[in-house]
Amino acid sequence: MKDLLIYIAKHLVDHPDDVTVSERALDSSTVYELRVAPGDMGKVIGRYGRMAKDIRTLIRAAAKRQGKRVSVEIID
């Protein structure tokens, strides 16, 4: 999941070297924290948050196929 999130984020932004993803384990799920360069934040979030919603949907779907529960937080 982490690799998929990094792949998606790096192809959306202008500064792919600044993309980082950290992983936090909660009770029964995993939280991925996505960080990008400040100038790329709008590209990752998208208009009205549509891109962020789509990224979260893709990651959740991939995790569900493996029987896992994950969520994505976009941190500035």
RAUR-V26168 format. One record per helix or strand of 3 or more residues. SS is the DSSP state (h for helix, s for strand). FROM is the first residue (numbers start at 0). LEN is the number of residues. If there is no record, write none. Layout:
# RAUR-V26168
SS/FROM/LEN + SS/FROM/LEN
This chain:
# RAUR-V26168
h/1/11 + h/15/3 + s/19/6 + s/29/6 + h/37/8 + h/46/19 + s/69/6
